Amino acid sequence: MGRSTRTADLGMLATRLLFGLQSELFRRSAEEGFGDLRPRHGAVTAYLDEDGLRQNDLVRLSGRNKQTIGAIIDELEAMGYVSRVTDPADRRAKLIVPTERGLRLMRISDAIVADIERRYAAKVGREAYAQFFRTLSVVTEDAAPGAE
């Protein structure tokens, strides 16, 4: 069977963008010593905050269910990326806080994504990329993250 001549739709393009970015991010992170991470860990690592977040915030931000996020947090904690600490605002609650290793991952990930964005901007022009980014932000602002 020959190649499809069908024009890529929004879902296909969004998938290419996501998987392309994700593939490069994880490959380059592995080259920097973070080869133990898998794409599923991104449901937590993408939203880490230096000051910590509650598990419920990670559930909301990622669009994943509580059990999945809990299991990912357990894995990341065992791997040395995050720790659970008491939330000073509510002693009954726990914050998920990046460890020193988690902070290094955050810095490296930010640098990799910035490099990818610079490449995209160089390909289409800075203003065209900035407009694309603004448009994509508006189009996706009401899109609910995918649930498992």
N, CA, C and O atoms as a GROMACS GRO file, in nm:
protein
  592
    1MET      N    1   0.084  -0.117   0.000
    1MET     CA    2   0.000   0.000   0.000
    1MET      C    3   0.089   0.124   0.000
    1MET      O    4   0.190   0.126   0.072
    2GLY      N    5   0.056   0.224  -0.077
    2GLY     CA    6   0.137   0.345  -0.091
    2GLY      C    7   0.118   0.440   0.025
    2GLY      O    8   0.034   0.420   0.112
    3ARG      N    9   0.198   0.544   0.024
    3ARG     CA   10   0.189   0.647   0.126
    3ARG      C   11   0.058   0.723   0.112
    3ARG      O   12   0.011   0.747   0.000
    4SER      N   13   0.001   0.758   0.222
    4SER     CA   14  -0.123   0.834   0.221
    4SER      C   15  -0.096   0.975   0.169
    4SER      O   16   0.004   1.037   0.203
    5THR      N   17  -0.186   1.022   0.088
    5THR     CA   18  -0.175   1.160   0.038
    5THR      C   19  -0.262   1.254   0.122
    5THR      O   20  -0.273   1.373   0.092
    6ARG      N   21  -0.321   1.200   0.225
    6ARG     CA   22  -0.407   1.278   0.313
    6ARG      C   23  -0.325   1.386   0.384
    6ARG      O   24  -0.216   1.359   0.434
    7THR      N   25  -0.379   1.505   0.388
    7THR     CA   26  -0.314   1.616   0.457
    7THR      C   27  -0.323   1.593   0.607
    7THR      O   28  -0.427   1.551   0.659
    8ALA      N   29  -0.214   1.622   0.677
    8ALA     CA   30  -0.212   1.605   0.822
    8ALA      C   31  -0.314   1.697   0.887
    8ALA      O   32  -0.326   1.814   0.851
    9ASP      N   33  -0.389   1.642   0.982
    9ASP     CA   34  -0.486   1.723   1.055
    9ASP      C   35  -0.424   1.770   1.187
    9ASP      O   36  -0.308   1.740   1.217
   10LEU      N   37  -0.501   1.844   1.264
   10LEU     CA   38  -0.452   1.900   1.389
   10LEU      C   39  -0.398   1.792   1.482
   10LEU      O   40  -0.293   1.810   1.543
   11GLY      N   41  -0.470   1.681   1.494
   11GLY     CA   42  -0.425   1.573   1.582
   11GLY      C   43  -0.291   1.516   1.539
   11GLY      O   44  -0.204   1.491   1.622
   12MET      N   45  -0.274   1.496   1.409
   12MET     CA   46  -0.147   1.444   1.359
   12MET      C   47  -0.033   1.542   1.386
   12MET      O   48   0.075   1.503   1.429
   13LEU      N   49  -0.058   1.670   1.359
   13LEU     CA   50   0.046   1.771   1.379
   13LEU      C   51   0.080   1.787   1.528
   13LEU      O   52   0.197   1.799   1.564
   14ALA      N   53  -0.022   1.786   1.612
   14ALA     CA   54   0.001   1.798   1.755
   14ALA      C   55   0.080   1.679   1.807
   14ALA      O   56   0.168   1.693   1.891
   15THR      N   57   0.049   1.561   1.755
   15THR     CA   58   0.120   1.440   1.795
   15THR      C   59   0.266   1.446   1.752
   15THR      O   60   0.356   1.412   1.829
   16ARG      N   61   0.289   1.489   1.628
   16ARG     CA   62   0.427   1.503   1.580
   16ARG      C   63   0.506   1.600   1.667
   16ARG      O   64   0.620   1.574   1.704
   17LEU      N   65   0.443   1.713   1.700
   17LEU     CA   66   0.509   1.814   1.782
   17LEU      C   67   0.541   1.757   1.920
   17LEU      O   68   0.654   1.769   1.967
   18LEU      N   69   0.443   1.695   1.984
   18LEU     CA   70   0.462   1.640   2.118
   18LEU      C   71   0.569   1.531   2.118
   18LEU      O   72   0.663   1.537   2.197
   19PHE      N   73   0.555   1.434   2.030
   19PHE     CA   74   0.649   1.321   2.032
   19PHE      C   75   0.788   1.363   1.986
   19PHE      O   76   0.887   1.309   2.034
   20GLY      N   77   0.796   1.456   1.894
   20GLY     CA   78   0.926   1.505   1.851
   20GLY      C   79   0.998   1.577   1.963
   20GLY      O   80   1.116   1.552   1.988
   21LEU      N   81   0.927   1.667   2.030
   21LEU     CA   82   0.985   1.740   2.142
   21LEU      C   83   1.021   1.644   2.254
   21LEU      O   84   1.130   1.651   2.310
   22GLN      N   85   0.929   1.554   2.288
   22GLN     CA   86   0.950   1.459   2.396
   22GLN      C   87   1.070   1.368   2.367
   22GLN      O   88   1.152   1.342   2.455
   23SER      N   89   1.080   1.320   2.244
   23SER     CA   90   1.189   1.231   2.207
   23SER      C   91   1.324   1.302   2.223
   23SER      O   92   1.418   1.246   2.281
   24GLU      N   93   1.334   1.423   2.172
   24GLU     CA   94   1.460   1.497   2.184
   24GLU      C   95   1.490   1.531   2.329
   24GLU      O   96   1.605   1.521   2.373
   25LEU      N   97   1.390   1.572   2.402
   25LEU     CA   98   1.409   1.608   2.543
   25LEU      C   99   1.464   1.490   2.622
   25LEU      O  100   1.559   1.505   2.699
   26PHE      N  101   1.403   1.372   2.606
   26PHE     CA  102   1.447   1.256   2.682
   26PHE      C  103   1.583   1.204   2.634
   26PHE      O  104   1.663   1.158   2.714
   27ARG      N  105   1.608   1.211   2.505
   27ARG     CA  106   1.738   1.166   2.451
   27ARG      C  107   1.849   1.256   2.505
   27ARG      O  108   1.951   1.207   2.554
   28ARG      N  109   1.830   1.385   2.496
   28ARG     CA  110   1.933   1.478   2.541
   28ARG      C  111   1.947   1.478   2.694
   28ARG      O  112   2.057   1.495   2.746
   29SER      N  113   1.838   1.458   2.765
   29SER     CA  114   1.845   1.446   2.911
   29SER      C  115   1.926   1.322   2.950
   29SER      O  116   2.005   1.326   3.043
   30ALA      N  117   1.905   1.214   2.878
   30ALA     CA  118   1.980   1.090   2.903
   30ALA      C  119   2.130   1.114   2.883
   30ALA      O  120   2.212   1.064   2.959
   31GLU      N  121   2.164   1.191   2.780
   31GLU     CA  122   2.305   1.223   2.755
   31GLU      C  123   2.366   1.304   2.869
   31GLU      O  124   2.487   1.304   2.887
   32GLU      N  125   2.281   1.372   2.945
   32GLU     CA  126   2.327   1.453   3.058
   32GLU      C  127   2.321   1.376   3.191
   32GLU      O  128   2.341   1.434   3.298
   33GLY      N  129   2.293   1.246   3.184
   33GLY     CA  130   2.293   1.164   3.305
   33GLY      C  131   2.156   1.131   3.361
   33GLY      O  132   2.146   1.082   3.474
   34PHE      N  133   2.051   1.157   3.285
   34PHE     CA  134   1.916   1.131   3.334
   34PHE      C  135   1.848   1.021   3.252
   34PHE      O  136   1.730   1.030   3.221
   35GLY      N  137   1.924   0.918   3.219
   35GLY     CA  138   1.874   0.809   3.136
   35GLY      C  139   1.773   0.718   3.202
   35GLY      O  140   1.715   0.632   3.137
   36ASP      N  141   1.753   0.735   3.333
   36ASP     CA  142   1.656   0.651   3.403
   36ASP      C  143   1.513   0.702   3.388
   36ASP      O  144   1.419   0.632   3.426
   37LEU      N  145   1.495   0.821   3.333
   37LEU     CA  146   1.360   0.877   3.316
   37LEU      C  147   1.291   0.819   3.194
   37LEU      O  148   1.356   0.786   3.095
   38ARG      N  149   1.160   0.807   3.202
   38ARG     CA  150   1.076   0.761   3.092
   38ARG      C  151   0.969   0.865   3.065
   38ARG      O  152   0.939   0.946   3.152
   39PRO      N  153   0.912   0.865   2.946
   39PRO     CA  154   0.809   0.966   2.914
   39PRO      C  155   0.697   0.977   3.018
   39PRO      O  156   0.646   1.086   3.041
   40ARG      N  157   0.657   0.867   3.080
   40ARG     CA  158   0.548   0.874   3.179
   40ARG      C  159   0.585   0.965   3.296
   40ARG      O  160   0.498   1.023   3.359
   41HIS      N  161   0.716   0.976   3.326
   41HIS     CA  162   0.760   1.060   3.436
   41HIS      C  163   0.734   1.208   3.408
   41HIS      O  164   0.728   1.289   3.500
   42GLY      N  165   0.718   1.242   3.281
   42GLY     CA  166   0.692   1.381   3.243
   42GLY      C  167   0.563   1.435   3.301
   42GLY      O  168   0.548   1.556   3.315
   43ALA      N  169   0.469   1.348   3.336
   43ALA     CA  170   0.344   1.393   3.398
   43ALA      C  171   0.370   1.463   3.530
   43ALA      O  172   0.287   1.542   3.576
   44VAL      N  173   0.484   1.435   3.592
   44VAL     CA  174   0.523   1.504   3.715
   44VAL      C  175   0.639   1.599   3.690
   44VAL      O  176   0.634   1.715   3.731
   45THR      N  177   0.743   1.553   3.622
   45THR     CA  178   0.863   1.637   3.607
   45THR      C  179   0.834   1.765   3.529
   45THR      O  180   0.899   1.867   3.553
   46ALA      N  181   0.740   1.762   3.437
   46ALA     CA  182   0.708   1.882   3.359
   46ALA      C  183   0.651   1.993   3.447
   46ALA      O  184   0.660   2.110   3.411
   47TYR      N  185   0.594   1.958   3.561
   47TYR     CA  186   0.526   2.057   3.645
   47TYR      C  187   0.597   2.083   3.778
   47TYR      O  188   0.546   2.157   3.861
   48LEU      N  189   0.714   2.023   3.797
   48LEU     CA  190   0.786   2.045   3.923
   48LEU      C  191   0.809   2.194   3.946
   48LEU      O  192   0.831   2.270   3.852
   49ASP      N  193   0.804   2.232   4.070
   49ASP     CA  194   0.825   2.370   4.111
   49ASP      C  195   0.928   2.367   4.224
   49ASP      O  196   0.922   2.281   4.312
   50GLU      N  197   1.020   2.460   4.222
   50GLU     CA  198   1.125   2.464   4.325
   50GLU      C  199   1.068   2.469   4.466
   50GLU      O  200   1.126   2.414   4.559
   51ASP      N  201   0.953   2.535   4.482
   51ASP     CA  202   0.891   2.547   4.613
   51ASP      C  203   0.802   2.429   4.648
   51ASP      O  204   0.753   2.419   4.761
   52GLY      N  205   0.781   2.339   4.552
   52GLY     CA  206   0.699   2.221   4.576
   52GLY      C  207   0.553   2.242   4.538
   52GLY      O  208   0.503   2.354   4.535
   53LEU      N  209   0.489   2.132   4.510
   53LEU     CA  210   0.347   2.131   4.477
   53LEU      C  211   0.282   2.014   4.550
   53LEU      O  212   0.347   1.913   4.578
   54ARG      N  213   0.156   2.029   4.580
   54ARG     CA  214   0.081   1.916   4.637
   54ARG      C  215   0.048   1.817   4.526
   54ARG      O  216   0.040   1.854   4.409
   55GLN      N  217   0.028   1.692   4.565
   55GLN     CA  218  -0.006   1.589   4.468
   55GLN      C  219  -0.133   1.625   4.392
   55GLN      O  220  -0.141   1.601   4.271
   56ASN      N  221  -0.232   1.683   4.459
   56ASN     CA  222  -0.356   1.721   4.391
   56ASN      C  223  -0.331   1.825   4.282
   56ASN      O  224  -0.399   1.824   4.179
   57ASP      N  225  -0.235   1.915   4.304
   57ASP     CA  226  -0.200   2.013   4.201
   57ASP      C  227  -0.140   1.942   4.080
   57ASP      O  228  -0.171   1.978   3.966
   58LEU      N  229  -0.056   1.843   4.103
   58LEU     CA  230   0.003   1.766   3.992
   58LEU      C  231  -0.104   1.689   3.916
   58LEU      O  232  -0.097   1.677   3.794
   59VAL      N  233  -0.201   1.636   3.987
   59VAL     CA  234  -0.314   1.566   3.923
   59VAL      C  235  -0.388   1.662   3.832
   59VAL      O  236  -0.416   1.630   3.716
   60ARG      N  237  -0.420   1.779   3.884
   60ARG     CA  238  -0.494   1.879   3.806
   60ARG      C  239  -0.414   1.926   3.685
   60ARG      O  240  -0.467   1.931   3.574
   61LEU      N  241  -0.288   1.961   3.704
   61LEU     CA  242  -0.206   2.013   3.596
   61LEU      C  243  -0.181   1.910   3.486
   61LEU      O  244  -0.183   1.944   3.367
   62SER      N  245  -0.158   1.786   3.525
   62SER     CA  246  -0.123   1.683   3.427
   62SER      C  247  -0.245   1.619   3.362
   62SER      O  248  -0.234   1.563   3.253
   63GLY      N  249  -0.360   1.627   3.428
   63GLY     CA  250  -0.479   1.562   3.375
   63GLY      C  251  -0.480   1.412   3.397
   63GLY      O  252  -0.562   1.341   3.339
   64ARG      N  253  -0.390   1.364   3.478
   64ARG     CA  254  -0.383   1.220   3.510
   64ARG      C  255  -0.458   1.194   3.638
   64ARG      O  256  -0.489   1.287   3.713
   65ASN      N  257  -0.487   1.067   3.664
   65ASN     CA  258  -0.560   1.036   3.787
   65ASN      C  259  -0.466   1.030   3.907
   65ASN      O  260  -0.345   1.018   3.893
   66LYS      N  261  -0.525   1.036   4.025
   66LYS     CA  262  -0.448   1.043   4.150
   66LYS      C  263  -0.358   0.921   4.169
   66LYS      O  264  -0.245   0.935   4.215
   67GLN      N  265  -0.408   0.804   4.134
   67GLN     CA  266  -0.329   0.682   4.152
   67GLN      C  267  -0.206   0.682   4.061
   67GLN      O  268  -0.097   0.643   4.103
   68THR      N  269  -0.224   0.726   3.937
   68THR     CA  270  -0.112   0.730   3.842
   68THR      C  271  -0.007   0.828   3.889
   68THR      O  272   0.112   0.796   3.889
   69ILE      N  273  -0.049   0.947   3.929
   69ILE     CA  274   0.046   1.048   3.976
   69ILE      C  275   0.114   0.999   4.102
   69ILE      O  276   0.235   1.019   4.119
   70GLY      N  277   0.041   0.937   4.192
   70GLY     CA  278   0.101   0.882   4.314
   70GLY      C  279   0.210   0.780   4.283
   70GLY      O  280   0.316   0.780   4.345
   71ALA      N  281   0.182   0.692   4.186
   71ALA     CA  282   0.280   0.590   4.148
   71ALA      C  283   0.404   0.655   4.084
   71ALA      O  284   0.516   0.612   4.111
   72ILE      N  285   0.383   0.756   4.002
   72ILE     CA  286   0.496   0.825   3.938
   72ILE      C  287   0.579   0.897   4.043
   72ILE      O  288   0.702   0.895   4.038
   73ILE      N  289   0.513   0.961   4.139
   73ILE     CA  290   0.586   1.029   4.247
   73ILE      C  291   0.668   0.927   4.326
   73ILE      O  292   0.784   0.952   4.359
   74ASP      N  293   0.608   0.811   4.356
   74ASP     CA  294   0.681   0.705   4.426
   74ASP      C  295   0.807   0.666   4.349
   74ASP      O  296   0.915   0.653   4.408
   75GLU      N  297   0.795   0.648   4.216
   75GLU     CA  298   0.910   0.611   4.132
   75GLU      C  299   1.015   0.721   4.135
   75GLU      O  300   1.134   0.694   4.155
   76LEU      N  301   0.972   0.846   4.116
   76LEU     CA  302   1.067   0.957   4.113
   76LEU      C  303   1.135   0.977   4.249
   76LEU      O  304   1.252   1.016   4.256
   77GLU      N  305   1.062   0.950   4.355
   77GLU     CA  306   1.122   0.960   4.488
   77GLU      C  307   1.228   0.852   4.506
   77GLU      O  308   1.337   0.879   4.557
   78ALA      N  309   1.198   0.730   4.464
   78ALA     CA  310   1.295   0.620   4.473
   78ALA      C  311   1.418   0.646   4.385
   78ALA      O  312   1.528   0.601   4.418
   79MET      N  313   1.400   0.718   4.275
   79MET     CA  314   1.509   0.749   4.183
   79MET      C  315   1.587   0.874   4.225
   79MET      O  316   1.688   0.907   4.164
   80GLY      N  317   1.540   0.942   4.328
   80GLY     CA  318   1.613   1.057   4.381
   80GLY      C  319   1.581   1.191   4.318
   80GLY      O  320   1.660   1.285   4.331
   81TYR      N  321   1.467   1.204   4.249
   81TYR     CA  322   1.430   1.330   4.184
   81TYR      C  323   1.342   1.419   4.270
   81TYR      O  324   1.349   1.542   4.259
   82VAL      N  325   1.261   1.361   4.355
   82VAL     CA  326   1.170   1.439   4.440
   82VAL      C  327   1.168   1.381   4.580
   82VAL      O  328   1.209   1.267   4.604
   83SER      N  329   1.120   1.463   4.673
   83SER     CA  330   1.093   1.414   4.807
   83SER      C  331   0.960   1.473   4.853
   83SER      O  332   0.914   1.575   4.802
   84ARG      N  333   0.901   1.405   4.947
   84ARG     CA  334   0.776   1.454   5.006
   84ARG      C  335   0.812   1.522   5.138
   84ARG      O  336   0.878   1.464   5.224
   85VAL      N  337   0.768   1.647   5.152
   85VAL     CA  338   0.794   1.721   5.274
   85VAL      C  339   0.663   1.779   5.326
   85VAL      O  340   0.568   1.799   5.250
   86THR      N  341   0.659   1.806   5.454
   86THR     CA  342   0.539   1.864   5.513
   86THR      C  343   0.519   2.006   5.458
   86THR      O  344   0.613   2.085   5.450
   87ASP      N  345   0.396   2.034   5.421
   87ASP     CA  346   0.360   2.167   5.370
   87ASP      C  347   0.351   2.262   5.489
   87ASP      O  348   0.268   2.242   5.578
   88PRO      N  349   0.436   2.366   5.492
   88PRO     CA  350   0.431   2.458   5.606
   88PRO      C  351   0.297   2.531   5.619
   88PRO      O  352   0.262   2.577   5.728
   89ALA      N  353   0.222   2.542   5.509
   89ALA     CA  354   0.092   2.610   5.513
   89ALA      C  355  -0.017   2.520   5.571
   89ALA      O  356  -0.121   2.569   5.616
   90ASP      N  357   0.005   2.388   5.570
   90ASP     CA  358  -0.093   2.292   5.621
   90ASP      C  359  -0.016   2.168   5.663
   90ASP      O  360   0.016   2.083   5.579
   91ARG      N  361   0.013   2.157   5.790
   91ARG     CA  362   0.098   2.049   5.842
   91ARG      C  363   0.043   1.910   5.810
   91ARG      O  364   0.117   1.811   5.822
   92ARG      N  365  -0.083   1.899   5.772
   92ARG     CA  366  -0.141   1.768   5.737
   92ARG      C  367  -0.107   1.727   5.595
   92ARG      O  368  -0.115   1.609   5.560
   93ALA      N  369  -0.068   1.824   5.512
   93ALA     CA  370  -0.044   1.800   5.370
   93ALA      C  371   0.105   1.783   5.341
   93ALA      O  372   0.190   1.827   5.418
   94LYS      N  373   0.134   1.720   5.229
   94LYS     CA  374   0.271   1.702   5.183
   94LYS      C  375   0.293   1.777   5.053
   94LYS      O  376   0.203   1.786   4.969
   95LEU      N  377   0.412   1.830   5.037
   95LEU     CA  378   0.454   1.892   4.912
   95LEU      C  379   0.550   1.800   4.842
   95LEU      O  380   0.632   1.733   4.905
   96ILE      N  381   0.540   1.796   4.710
   96ILE     CA  382   0.635   1.722   4.628
   96ILE      C  383   0.740   1.824   4.585
   96ILE      O  384   0.711   1.915   4.508
   97VAL      N  385   0.862   1.807   4.634
   97VAL     CA  386   0.968   1.905   4.615
   97VAL      C  387   1.083   1.839   4.539
   97VAL      O  388   1.121   1.726   4.571
   98PRO      N  389   1.139   1.908   4.440
   98PRO     CA  390   1.253   1.849   4.370
   98PRO      C  391   1.376   1.845   4.461
   98PRO      O  392   1.402   1.938   4.537
   99THR      N  393   1.449   1.736   4.452
   99THR     CA  394   1.577   1.724   4.521
   99THR      C  395   1.681   1.800   4.439
   99THR      O  396   1.648   1.862   4.338
  100GLU      N  397   1.804   1.795   4.481
  100GLU     CA  398   1.912   1.859   4.403
  100GLU      C  399   1.917   1.796   4.263
  100GLU      O  400   1.936   1.868   4.165
  101ARG      N  401   1.900   1.665   4.254
  101ARG     CA  402   1.898   1.598   4.124
  101ARG      C  403   1.778   1.646   4.042
  101ARG      O  404   1.790   1.669   3.921
  102GLY      N  405   1.663   1.661   4.106
  102GLY     CA  406   1.544   1.711   4.039
  102GLY      C  407   1.563   1.854   3.990
  102GLY      O  408   1.517   1.889   3.880
  103LEU      N  409   1.629   1.936   4.069
  103LEU     CA  410   1.656   2.074   4.027
  103LEU      C  411   1.750   2.077   3.906
  103LEU      O  412   1.731   2.158   3.815
  104ARG      N  413   1.851   1.990   3.905
  104ARG     CA  414   1.941   1.982   3.789
  104ARG      C  415   1.863   1.942   3.665
  104ARG      O  416   1.884   1.997   3.557
  105LEU      N  417   1.772   1.844   3.680
  105LEU     CA  418   1.689   1.802   3.568
  105LEU      C  419   1.605   1.919   3.517
  105LEU      O  420   1.594   1.939   3.397
  106MET      N  421   1.545   1.995   3.608
  106MET     CA  422   1.463   2.109   3.569
  106MET      C  423   1.545   2.209   3.487
  106MET      O  424   1.498   2.257   3.384
  107ARG      N  425   1.666   2.241   3.532
  107ARG     CA  426   1.751   2.337   3.461
  107ARG      C  427   1.789   2.284   3.322
  107ARG      O  428   1.784   2.357   3.223
  108ILE      N  429   1.828   2.158   3.316
  108ILE     CA  430   1.868   2.098   3.187
  108ILE      C  431   1.748   2.090   3.093
  108ILE      O  432   1.761   2.122   2.975
  109SER      N  433   1.633   2.049   3.144
  109SER     CA  434   1.512   2.040   3.061
  109SER      C  435   1.474   2.176   3.006
  109SER      O  436   1.439   2.189   2.888
  110ASP      N  437   1.479   2.278   3.090
  110ASP     CA  438   1.447   2.414   3.045
  110ASP      C  439   1.542   2.457   2.934
  110ASP      O  440   1.499   2.518   2.836
  111ALA      N  441   1.670   2.426   2.949
  111ALA     CA  442   1.769   2.464   2.848
  111ALA      C  443   1.745   2.389   2.717
  111ALA      O  444   1.759   2.447   2.609
  112ILE      N  445   1.710   2.263   2.726
  112ILE     CA  446   1.684   2.182   2.605
  112ILE      C  447   1.562   2.236   2.532
  112ILE      O  448   1.565   2.254   2.410
  113VAL      N  449   1.454   2.261   2.605
  113VAL     CA  450   1.332   2.313   2.542
  113VAL      C  451   1.359   2.450   2.481
  113VAL      O  452   1.311   2.479   2.371
  114ALA      N  453   1.434   2.536   2.549
  114ALA     CA  454   1.468   2.667   2.494
  114ALA      C  455   1.548   2.652   2.365
  114ALA      O  456   1.527   2.727   2.270
  115ASP      N  457   1.638   2.554   2.360
  115ASP     CA  458   1.716   2.529   2.240
  115ASP      C  459   1.626   2.482   2.125
  115ASP      O  460   1.641   2.527   2.012
  116ILE      N  461   1.534   2.394   2.155
  116ILE     CA  462   1.439   2.346   2.054
  116ILE      C  463   1.357   2.464   2.001
  116ILE      O  464   1.338   2.477   1.880
  117GLU      N  465   1.309   2.548   2.091
  117GLU     CA  466   1.231   2.664   2.049
  117GLU      C  467   1.312   2.760   1.964
  117GLU      O  468   1.261   2.816   1.866
  118ARG      N  469   1.439   2.781   1.998
  118ARG     CA  470   1.526   2.867   1.916
  118ARG      C  471   1.540   2.808   1.775
  118ARG      O  472   1.540   2.881   1.676
  119ARG      N  473   1.553   2.677   1.766
  119ARG     CA  474   1.563   2.611   1.636
  119ARG      C  475   1.437   2.630   1.555
  119ARG      O  476   1.444   2.660   1.436
  120TYR      N  477   1.322   2.613   1.617
  120TYR     CA  478   1.194   2.632   1.548
  120TYR      C  479   1.183   2.777   1.500
  120TYR      O  480   1.141   2.802   1.386
  121ALA      N  481   1.220   2.872   1.585
  121ALA     CA  482   1.212   3.013   1.549
  121ALA      C  483   1.307   3.045   1.433
  121ALA      O  484   1.273   3.125   1.345
  122ALA      N  485   1.424   2.983   1.433
  122ALA     CA  486   1.518   3.006   1.323
  122ALA      C  487   1.464   2.948   1.192
  122ALA      O  488   1.491   3.001   1.085
  123LYS      N  489   1.388   2.842   1.203
  123LYS     CA  490   1.333   2.777   1.083
  123LYS      C  491   1.224   2.860   1.017
  123LYS      O  492   1.218   2.868   0.894
  124VAL      N  493   1.138   2.924   1.097
  124VAL     CA  494   1.024   2.997   1.041
  124VAL      C  495   1.034   3.148   1.060
  124VAL      O  496   0.953   3.223   1.005
  125GLY      N  497   1.131   3.192   1.138
  125GLY     CA  498   1.143   3.334   1.171
  125GLY      C  499   1.090   3.359   1.312
  125GLY      O  500   0.993   3.298   1.356
  126ARG      N  501   1.158   3.451   1.382
  126ARG     CA  502   1.120   3.476   1.522
  126ARG      C  503   0.978   3.524   1.538
  126ARG      O  504   0.906   3.475   1.625
  127GLU      N  505   0.936   3.619   1.454
  127GLU     CA  506   0.799   3.673   1.468
  127GLU      C  507   0.695   3.567   1.433
  127GLU      O  508   0.593   3.556   1.500
  128ALA      N  509   0.720   3.489   1.327
  128ALA     CA  510   0.626   3.383   1.290
  128ALA      C  511   0.615   3.280   1.402
  128ALA      O  512   0.505   3.232   1.432
  129TYR      N  513   0.728   3.245   1.463
  129TYR     CA  514   0.724   3.148   1.573
  129TYR      C  515   0.652   3.208   1.693
  129TYR      O  516   0.571   3.140   1.757
  130ALA      N  517   0.679   3.334   1.725
  130ALA     CA  518   0.612   3.399   1.837
  130ALA      C  519   0.461   3.402   1.815
  130ALA      O  520   0.384   3.378   1.909
  131GLN      N  521   0.418   3.430   1.692
  131GLN     CA  522   0.275   3.431   1.660
  131GLN      C  523   0.216   3.290   1.671
  131GLN      O  524   0.106   3.272   1.723
  132PHE      N  525   0.290   3.191   1.621
  132PHE     CA  526   0.247   3.051   1.633
  132PHE      C  527   0.229   3.014   1.780
  132PHE      O  528   0.128   2.953   1.817
  133PHE      N  529   0.325   3.052   1.863
  133PHE     CA  530   0.320   3.019   2.004
  133PHE      C  531   0.200   3.086   2.071
  133PHE      O  532   0.129   3.023   2.149
  134ARG      N  533   0.177   3.214   2.039
  134ARG     CA  534   0.061   3.284   2.096
  134ARG      C  535  -0.069   3.217   2.051
  134ARG      O  536  -0.160   3.198   2.132
  135THR      N  537  -0.078   3.183   1.924
  135THR     CA  538  -0.198   3.118   1.871
  135THR      C  539  -0.220   2.983   1.936
  135THR      O  540  -0.331   2.951   1.977
  136LEU      N  541  -0.114   2.902   1.944
  136LEU     CA  542  -0.125   2.771   2.007
  136LEU      C  543  -0.168   2.784   2.153
  136LEU      O  544  -0.246   2.703   2.202
  137SER      N  545  -0.117   2.884   2.221
  137SER     CA  546  -0.155   2.907   2.361
  137SER      C  547  -0.304   2.936   2.373
  137SER      O  548  -0.371   2.883   2.462
  138VAL      N  549  -0.356   3.021   2.284
  138VAL     CA  550  -0.499   3.055   2.287
  138VAL      C  551  -0.583   2.932   2.252
  138VAL      O  552  -0.682   2.903   2.319
  139VAL      N  553  -0.544   2.862   2.147
  139VAL     CA  554  -0.620   2.745   2.101
  139VAL      C  555  -0.627   2.638   2.210
  139VAL      O  556  -0.729   2.571   2.225
  140THR      N  557  -0.520   2.621   2.285
  140THR     CA  558  -0.514   2.512   2.384
  140THR      C  559  -0.550   2.552   2.525
  140THR      O  560  -0.551   2.467   2.614
  141GLU      N  561  -0.579   2.680   2.550
  141GLU     CA  562  -0.602   2.723   2.688
  141GLU      C  563  -0.721   2.654   2.754
  141GLU      O  564  -0.721   2.636   2.876
  142ASP      N  565  -0.820   2.614   2.678
  142ASP     CA  566  -0.936   2.546   2.736
  142ASP      C  567  -0.933   2.396   2.716
  142ASP      O  568  -1.026   2.326   2.757
  143ALA      N  569  -0.828   2.347   2.653
  143ALA     CA  570  -0.818   2.202   2.628
  143ALA      C  571  -0.780   2.132   2.759
  143ALA      O  572  -0.681   2.168   2.823
  144ALA      N  573  -0.857   2.035   2.796
  144ALA     CA  574  -0.827   1.958   2.916
  144ALA      C  575  -0.715   1.861   2.886
  144ALA      O  576  -0.715   1.797   2.782
  145PRO      N  577  -0.616   1.850   2.977
  145PRO     CA  578  -0.511   1.750   2.957
  145PRO      C  579  -0.574   1.612   2.944
  145PRO      O  580  -0.677   1.584   3.006
  146GLY      N  581  -0.512   1.527   2.866
  146GLY     CA  582  -0.566   1.392   2.845
  146GLY      C  583  -0.566   1.309   2.971
  146GLY      O  584  -0.467   1.305   3.046
  147ALA      N  585  -0.674   1.244   2.994
  147ALA     CA  586  -0.683   1.153   3.109
  147ALA      C  587  -0.646   1.014   3.065
  147ALA      O  588  -0.657   0.979   2.948
  148GLU      N  589  -0.600   0.935   3.161
  148GLU     CA  590  -0.562   0.798   3.126
  148GLU      C  591  -0.681   0.707   3.126
  148GLU      O  592  -0.668   0.587   3.099
   0.00000   0.00000   0.00000
